[in-house]
Amino acid sequence: MKNAEIFVLSKHLSLESLDTDTGIRVIINTLTGQCLQMTPESMKILDVFQSPHTLRSASKYLGISGRGSYHLFCKSVSPLINMSFLISTTGVQTHELV
């Protein structure tokens, strides 16, 4: 993943379940069938990418500062990218993003 690469939330995500006591959600990518359990804190990351962001701009939006914190943020976002929960806007047609 390139530093200036722009990512956005996949339009293929759907809520599979929600534990109202803990706020933990299971989100499924209906295109790939992959699921992730998301805490309320991790949902904040997905929420940021409702509009296109680079990883750097998303981390700043979330108030993450410092090189070490940014590195941890990138490591935590990596599975979201690998599982196509966040997709790169590079080479994606505009109509595919909405």
TIVO-2410 file (N, C-alpha, C; in nm, 3 decimals):
# residues 98
REC num residu      c1      c2      c3 atome chaine
REC   1      M   0.084  -0.117   0.000     N      A
REC   1      M   0.000   0.000   0.000    CA      A
REC   1      M   0.089   0.123   0.000     C      A
REC   2      K   0.055   0.214  -0.090     N      A
REC   2      K   0.134   0.335  -0.105    CA      A
REC   2      K   0.086   0.443  -0.008     C      A
REC   3      N   0.177   0.528   0.032     N      A
REC   3      N   0.148   0.631   0.131    CA      A
REC   3      N   0.036   0.725   0.088     C      A
REC   4      A   0.030   0.761  -0.041     N      A
REC   4      A  -0.070   0.856  -0.089    CA      A
REC   4      A  -0.194   0.786  -0.146     C      A
REC   5      E  -0.201   0.656  -0.133     N      A
REC   5      E  -0.315   0.581  -0.185    CA      A
REC   5      E  -0.442   0.619  -0.109     C      A
REC   6      I  -0.550   0.635  -0.181     N      A
REC   6      I  -0.677   0.677  -0.121    CA      A
REC   6      I  -0.769   0.556  -0.109     C      A
REC   7      F  -0.829   0.543   0.008     N      A
REC   7      F  -0.919   0.430   0.036    CA      A
REC   7      F  -1.058   0.481   0.072     C      A
REC   8      V  -1.156   0.396   0.046     N      A
REC   8      V  -1.295   0.426   0.079    CA      A
REC   8      V  -1.362   0.297   0.124     C      A
REC   9      L  -1.467   0.311   0.201     N      A
REC   9      L  -1.544   0.197   0.251    CA      A
REC   9      L  -1.609   0.124   0.134     C      A
REC  10      S  -1.601  -0.007   0.134     N      A
REC  10      S  -1.665  -0.086   0.030    CA      A
REC  10      S  -1.816  -0.071   0.038     C      A
REC  11      K  -1.881  -0.067  -0.076     N      A
REC  11      K  -2.027  -0.057  -0.079    CA      A
REC  11      K  -2.092  -0.193  -0.054     C      A
REC  12      H  -2.011  -0.297  -0.038     N      A
REC  12      H  -2.061  -0.433  -0.021    CA      A
REC  12      H  -2.064  -0.479   0.124     C      A
REC  13      L  -2.056  -0.386   0.218     N      A
REC  13      L  -2.057  -0.424   0.360    CA      A
REC  13      L  -2.199  -0.424   0.414     C      A
REC  14      S  -2.225  -0.520   0.499     N      A
REC  14      S  -2.358  -0.533   0.558    CA      A
REC  14      S  -2.345  -0.578   0.704     C      A
REC  15      L  -2.435  -0.531   0.787     N      A
REC  15      L  -2.437  -0.571   0.927    CA      A
REC  15      L  -2.499  -0.709   0.937     C      A
REC  16      E  -2.421  -0.804   0.990     N      A
REC  16      E  -2.472  -0.940   1.008    CA      A
REC  16      E  -2.536  -0.956   1.145     C      A
REC  17      S  -2.472  -0.899   1.248     N      A
REC  17      S  -2.529  -0.906   1.383    CA      A
REC  17      S  -2.475  -0.793   1.467     C      A
REC  18      L  -2.550  -0.763   1.574     N      A
REC  18      L  -2.513  -0.658   1.668    CA      A
REC  18      L  -2.546  -0.704   1.808     C      A
REC  19      D  -2.446  -0.701   1.896     N      A
REC  19      D  -2.468  -0.729   2.037    CA      A
REC  19      D  -2.497  -0.595   2.104     C      A
REC  20      T  -2.623  -0.573   2.140     N      A
REC  20      T  -2.661  -0.443   2.196    CA      A
REC  20      T  -2.600  -0.416   2.332     C      A
REC  21      D  -2.559  -0.520   2.403     N      A
REC  21      D  -2.496  -0.500   2.535    CA      A
REC  21      D  -2.355  -0.445   2.522     C      A
REC  22      T  -2.278  -0.499   2.427     N      A
REC  22      T  -2.138  -0.459   2.412    CA      A
REC  22      T  -2.113  -0.363   2.296     C      A
REC  23      G  -2.209  -0.355   2.202     N      A
REC  23      G  -2.190  -0.273   2.083    CA      A
REC  23      G  -2.105  -0.340   1.977     C      A
REC  24      I  -2.069  -0.465   2.000     N      A
REC  24      I  -1.987  -0.538   1.903    CA      A
REC  24      I  -2.075  -0.581   1.785     C      A
REC  25      R  -2.024  -0.553   1.667     N      A
REC  25      R  -2.095  -0.586   1.544    CA      A
REC  25      R  -2.017  -0.689   1.464     C      A
REC  26      V  -2.088  -0.770   1.390     N      A
REC  26      V  -2.025  -0.856   1.291    CA      A
REC  26      V  -2.065  -0.799   1.156     C      A
REC  27      I  -1.964  -0.757   1.081     N      A
REC  27      I  -1.983  -0.697   0.950    CA      A
REC  27      I  -1.939  -0.798   0.845     C      A
REC  28      I  -2.019  -0.813   0.740     N      A
REC  28      I  -1.985  -0.906   0.633    CA      A
REC  28      I  -1.966  -0.828   0.503     C      A
REC  29      N  -1.867  -0.870   0.427     N      A
REC  29      N  -1.848  -0.819   0.293    CA      A
REC  29      N  -1.929  -0.914   0.204     C      A
REC  30      T  -2.042  -0.867   0.153     N      A
REC  30      T  -2.131  -0.954   0.077    CA      A
REC  30      T  -2.071  -0.998  -0.056     C      A
REC  31      L  -1.970  -0.929  -0.103     N      A
REC  31      L  -1.904  -0.968  -0.228    CA      A
REC  31      L  -1.807  -1.083  -0.206     C      A
REC  32      T  -1.733  -1.079  -0.094     N      A
REC  32      T  -1.632  -1.182  -0.068    CA      A
REC  32      T  -1.678  -1.286   0.033     C      A
REC  33      G  -1.781  -1.254   0.111     N      A
REC  33      G  -1.828  -1.345   0.215    CA      A
REC  33      G  -1.746  -1.340   0.344     C      A
REC  34      Q  -1.646  -1.253   0.349     N      A
REC  34      Q  -1.562  -1.244   0.467    CA      A
REC  34      Q  -1.630  -1.159   0.575     C      A
REC  35      C  -1.614  -1.202   0.700     N      A
REC  35      C  -1.675  -1.134   0.815    CA      A
REC  35      C  -1.567  -1.084   0.910     C      A
REC  36      L  -1.598  -0.975   0.977     N      A
REC  36      L  -1.512  -0.923   1.083    CA      A
REC  36      L  -1.598  -0.881   1.200     C      A
REC  37      Q  -1.547  -0.910   1.319     N      A
REC  37      Q  -1.610  -0.864   1.442    CA      A
REC  37      Q  -1.551  -0.726   1.472     C      A
REC  38      M  -1.637  -0.628   1.488     N      A
REC  38      M  -1.593  -0.490   1.505    CA      A
REC  38      M  -1.643  -0.434   1.638     C      A
REC  39      T  -1.550  -0.381   1.717     N      A
REC  39      T  -1.587  -0.313   1.842    CA      A
REC  39      T  -1.635  -0.172   1.806     C      A
REC  40      P  -1.699  -0.104   1.900     N      A
REC  40      P  -1.737   0.035   1.873    CA      A
REC  40      P  -1.616   0.123   1.834     C      A
REC  41      E  -1.501   0.097   1.895     N      A
REC  41      E  -1.380   0.174   1.861    CA      A
REC  41      E  -1.333   0.145   1.719     C      A
REC  42      S  -1.334   0.018   1.679     N      A
REC  42      S  -1.290  -0.014   1.544    CA      A
REC  42      S  -1.390   0.034   1.439     C      A
REC  43      M  -1.516   0.049   1.477     N      A
REC  43      M  -1.616   0.103   1.384    CA      A
REC  43      M  -1.584   0.248   1.349     C      A
REC  44      K  -1.517   0.318   1.440     N      A
REC  44      K  -1.479   0.457   1.412    CA      A
REC  44      K  -1.385   0.463   1.292     C      A
REC  45      I  -1.301   0.362   1.279     N      A
REC  45      I  -1.209   0.357   1.164    CA      A
REC  45      I  -1.290   0.343   1.036     C      A
REC  46      L  -1.385   0.248   1.034     N      A
REC  46      L  -1.468   0.231   0.914    CA      A
REC  46      L  -1.545   0.358   0.882     C      A
REC  47      D  -1.598   0.422   0.984     N      A
REC  47      D  -1.676   0.544   0.963    CA      A
REC  47      D  -1.597   0.652   0.892     C      A
REC  48      V  -1.470   0.666   0.924     N      A
REC  48      V  -1.385   0.768   0.860    CA      A
REC  48      V  -1.382   0.747   0.710     C      A
REC  49      F  -1.380   0.622   0.668     N      A
REC  49      F  -1.364   0.591   0.526    CA      A
REC  49      F  -1.496   0.592   0.449     C      A
REC  50      Q  -1.601   0.648   0.509     N      A
REC  50      Q  -1.724   0.669   0.432    CA      A
REC  50      Q  -1.699   0.771   0.322     C      A
REC  51      S  -1.598   0.856   0.345     N      A
REC  51      S  -1.549   0.943   0.239    CA      A
REC  51      S  -1.403   0.906   0.215     C      A
REC  52      P  -1.355   0.926   0.093     N      A
REC  52      P  -1.218   0.885   0.059    CA      A
REC  52      P  -1.111   0.955   0.144     C      A
REC  53      H  -1.015   0.875   0.190     N      A
REC  53      H  -0.903   0.926   0.271    CA      A
REC  53      H  -0.777   0.846   0.241     C      A
REC  54      T  -0.663   0.913   0.255     N      A
REC  54      T  -0.538   0.839   0.263    CA      A
REC  54      T  -0.528   0.787   0.406     C      A
REC  55      L  -0.438   0.694   0.430     N      A
REC  55      L  -0.420   0.646   0.567    CA      A
REC  55      L  -0.372   0.759   0.657     C      A
REC  56      R  -0.287   0.844   0.605     N      A
REC  56      R  -0.236   0.957   0.682    CA      A
REC  56      R  -0.350   1.052   0.721     C      A
REC  57      S  -0.434   1.088   0.624     N      A
REC  57      S  -0.543   1.182   0.656    CA      A
REC  57      S  -0.645   1.118   0.750     C      A
REC  58      A  -0.670   0.988   0.735     N      A
REC  58      A  -0.763   0.918   0.825    CA      A
REC  58      A  -0.707   0.917   0.968     C      A
REC  59      S  -0.578   0.892   0.982     N      A
REC  59      S  -0.519   0.889   1.116    CA      A
REC  59      S  -0.526   1.027   1.181     C      A
REC  60      K  -0.502   1.132   1.104     N      A
REC  60      K  -0.513   1.268   1.158    CA      A
REC  60      K  -0.657   1.297   1.199     C      A
REC  61      Y  -0.753   1.255   1.118     N      A
REC  61      Y  -0.894   1.276   1.149    CA      A
REC  61      Y  -0.931   1.208   1.282     C      A
REC  62      L  -0.872   1.092   1.307     N      A
REC  62      L  -0.898   1.017   1.430    CA      A
REC  62      L  -0.816   1.067   1.549     C      A
REC  63      G  -0.730   1.165   1.525     N      A
REC  63      G  -0.649   1.220   1.633    CA      A
REC  63      G  -0.525   1.138   1.666     C      A
REC  64      I  -0.482   1.056   1.572     N      A
REC  64      I  -0.363   0.972   1.593    CA      A
REC  64      I  -0.241   1.053   1.551     C      A
REC  65      S  -0.148   1.066   1.643     N      A
REC  65      S  -0.026   1.142   1.612    CA      A
REC  65      S   0.096   1.062   1.657     C      A
REC  66      G   0.206   1.097   1.602     N      A
REC  66      G   0.331   1.028   1.635    CA      A
REC  66      G   0.355   0.913   1.539     C      A
REC  67      R   0.480   0.892   1.510     N      A
REC  67      R   0.521   0.790   1.413    CA      A
REC  67      R   0.481   0.649   1.458     C      A
REC  68      G   0.504   0.617   1.584     N      A
REC  68      G   0.471   0.484   1.635    CA      A
REC  68      G   0.322   0.457   1.632     C      A
REC  69      S   0.242   0.557   1.670     N      A
REC  69      S   0.097   0.543   1.669    CA      A
REC  69      S   0.045   0.527   1.526     C      A
REC  70      Y   0.103   0.603   1.434     N      A
REC  70      Y   0.063   0.592   1.293    CA      A
REC  70      Y   0.096   0.453   1.240     C      A
REC  71      H   0.212   0.401   1.277     N      A
REC  71      H   0.253   0.267   1.233    CA      A
REC  71      H   0.153   0.162   1.285     C      A
REC  72      L   0.111   0.173   1.411     N      A
REC  72      L   0.013   0.080   1.467    CA      A
REC  72      L  -0.122   0.095   1.397     C      A
REC  73      F  -0.159   0.218   1.364     N      A
REC  73      F  -0.283   0.242   1.291    CA      A
REC  73      F  -0.279   0.170   1.155     C      A
REC  74      C  -0.169   0.184   1.084     N      A
REC  74      C  -0.155   0.119   0.953    CA      A
REC  74      C  -0.165  -0.033   0.967     C      A
REC  75      K  -0.104  -0.088   1.072     N      A
REC  75      K  -0.112  -0.233   1.095    CA      A
REC  75      K  -0.255  -0.276   1.125     C      A
REC  76      S  -0.330  -0.193   1.196     N      A
REC  76      S  -0.468  -0.229   1.229    CA      A
REC  76      S  -0.562  -0.214   1.110     C      A
REC  77      V  -0.530  -0.125   1.018     N      A
REC  77      V  -0.613  -0.104   0.899    CA      A
REC  77      V  -0.582  -0.208   0.791     C      A
REC  78      S  -0.464  -0.264   0.793     N      A
REC  78      S  -0.422  -0.360   0.691    CA      A
REC  78      S  -0.521  -0.475   0.670     C      A
REC  79      P  -0.574  -0.539   0.775     N      A
REC  79      P  -0.673  -0.646   0.751    CA      A
REC  79      P  -0.800  -0.594   0.683     C      A
REC  80      L  -0.839  -0.471   0.712     N      A
REC  80      L  -0.957  -0.413   0.648    CA      A
REC  80      L  -0.935  -0.397   0.498     C      A
REC  81      I  -0.813  -0.364   0.461     N      A
REC  81      I  -0.777  -0.351   0.319    CA      A
REC  81      I  -0.766  -0.489   0.255     C      A
REC  82      N  -0.698  -0.581   0.323     N      A
REC  82      N  -0.679  -0.716   0.269    CA      A
REC  82      N  -0.811  -0.791   0.248     C      A
REC  83      M  -0.910  -0.761   0.333     N      A
REC  83      M  -1.040  -0.828   0.323    CA      A
REC  83      M  -1.140  -0.747   0.241     C      A
REC  84      S  -1.092  -0.642   0.175     N      A
REC  84      S  -1.174  -0.557   0.087    CA      A
REC  84      S  -1.288  -0.487   0.160     C      A
REC  85      F  -1.269  -0.458   0.289     N      A
REC  85      F  -1.363  -0.374   0.360    CA      A
REC  85      F  -1.334  -0.228   0.324     C      A
REC  86      L  -1.206  -0.198   0.306     N      A
REC  86      L  -1.163  -0.070   0.252    CA      A
REC  86      L  -1.100  -0.098   0.117     C      A
REC  87      I  -1.138  -0.019   0.017     N      A
REC  87      I  -1.085  -0.042  -0.116    CA      A
REC  87      I  -1.013   0.082  -0.166     C      A
REC  88      S  -0.912   0.059  -0.245     N      A
REC  88      S  -0.837   0.168  -0.304    CA      A
REC  88      S  -0.920   0.230  -0.415     C      A
REC  89      T  -0.919   0.362  -0.421     N      A
REC  89      T  -0.993   0.429  -0.528    CA      A
REC  89      T  -0.915   0.430  -0.658     C      A
REC  90      T  -0.790   0.389  -0.657     N      A
REC  90      T  -0.707   0.386  -0.776    CA      A
REC  90      T  -0.765   0.285  -0.875     C      A
REC  91      G  -0.796   0.332  -0.993     N      A
REC  91      G  -0.847   0.244  -1.097    CA      A
REC  91      G  -0.992   0.202  -1.079     C      A
REC  92      V  -1.061   0.257  -0.981     N      A
REC  92      V  -1.202   0.222  -0.959    CA      A
REC  92      V  -1.287   0.331  -1.021     C      A
REC  93      Q  -1.385   0.291  -1.098     N      A
REC  93      Q  -1.476   0.386  -1.159    CA      A
REC  93      Q  -1.563   0.451  -1.053     C      A
REC  94      T  -1.599   0.576  -1.074     N      A
REC  94      T  -1.679   0.651  -0.976    CA      A
REC  94      T  -1.809   0.580  -0.943     C      A
REC  95      H  -1.877   0.521  -1.042     N      A
REC  95      H  -2.004   0.455  -1.016    CA      A
REC  95      H  -1.988   0.330  -0.928     C      A
REC  96      E  -1.869   0.274  -0.920     N      A
REC  96      E  -1.844   0.157  -0.836    CA      A
REC  96      E  -1.827   0.196  -0.690     C      A
REC  97      L  -1.801   0.322  -0.660     N      A
REC  97      L  -1.778   0.368  -0.525    CA      A
REC  97      L  -1.907   0.404  -0.453     C      A
REC  98      V  -2.014   0.426  -0.526     N      A
REC  98      V  -2.141   0.466  -0.463    CA      A
REC  98      V  -2.241   0.355  -0.456     C      A
***
